[in-house]
Amino acid sequence: MLNMRIVLSILVLIFSLQSWTKAEDINNFEIEGMNIGDSLLNYMSINQIKNDLKEQINWPHTDKKFQRVEKYEGYFENYEYVASIIKPDDPEYKIYGLSGMLDINDPDKCNSLKQEIVSSLKSIFKNAEIYNWEDTLRQDPSGKSMAVGVEFYLPNGSASVVCYNFTEESNIQSGLDVSISNKEFDDWLLSFN
């Protein structure tokens, strides 16, 4: 795995370089070369997408209007994994949300990286509503695993930086997620709260 300082530098550089182009538009940000509005078919075969959709059993929403497709194969410059949000019945598999993920087992390292990325995003999303939160993770029945995040709400979508800190006993990988999503997906998620 890349040195955490190198990863941080890359992430901050990516957000900084994009800051001068319509910073308040979530569609201008990319994760591993992917943008909201792109077709997932540009990055995965239709068979890869359909196979990943078949394996989805723990999606927390019953509606299934949107689904998460995870891409673990290939070389990523900044992240270890990438996930896309799509509508499974859309033949073009348009992307409505993206997440880049890093495995980080040390909560202090994760929080430090999260704070640096958040600081960079605050300078980019100057007009965003910012919400800090902390919550237990439902995947760990003990209630001891925690997520700590910062959300940036913009008129056409949102961005977030979250540390998922699972206990060793939960046997679930901890890590950092940097995500972007458009307003349509955000509104759908809110309809379940």
HELIX and SHEET records of a PDB file:
HELIX    1   1 MET A    4  GLN A   18  1                                  15    
HELIX    2   2 ILE A   26  ASN A   28  5                                   3    
HELIX    3   3 LEU A   40  ASN A   42  5                                   3    
HELIX    4   4 ILE A   46  LYS A   54  1                                   9    
HELIX    5   5 PRO A  107  ILE A  124  1                                  18    
HELIX    6   6 GLU A  168  SER A  170  5                                   3    
HELIX    7   7 LYS A  183  LEU A  190  1                                   8    
SHEET    1   A 2 GLU A  30  ILE A  31  0                                        
SHEET    2   A 2 MET A  34  ASN A  35 -1                                        
SHEET    1   B 7 GLN A  67  LYS A  71  0                                        
SHEET    2   B 7 TYR A  81  ILE A  86 -1                                        
SHEET    3   B 7 GLY A  97  ASP A 103 -1                                        
SHEET    4   B 7 GLY A 175  ASN A 182 -1                                        
SHEET    5   B 7 GLY A 157  ASN A 165 -1                                        
SHEET    6   B 7 MET A 146  LEU A 154 -1                                        
SHEET    7   B 7 GLU A 129  THR A 136 -1                                        
END                                                                             
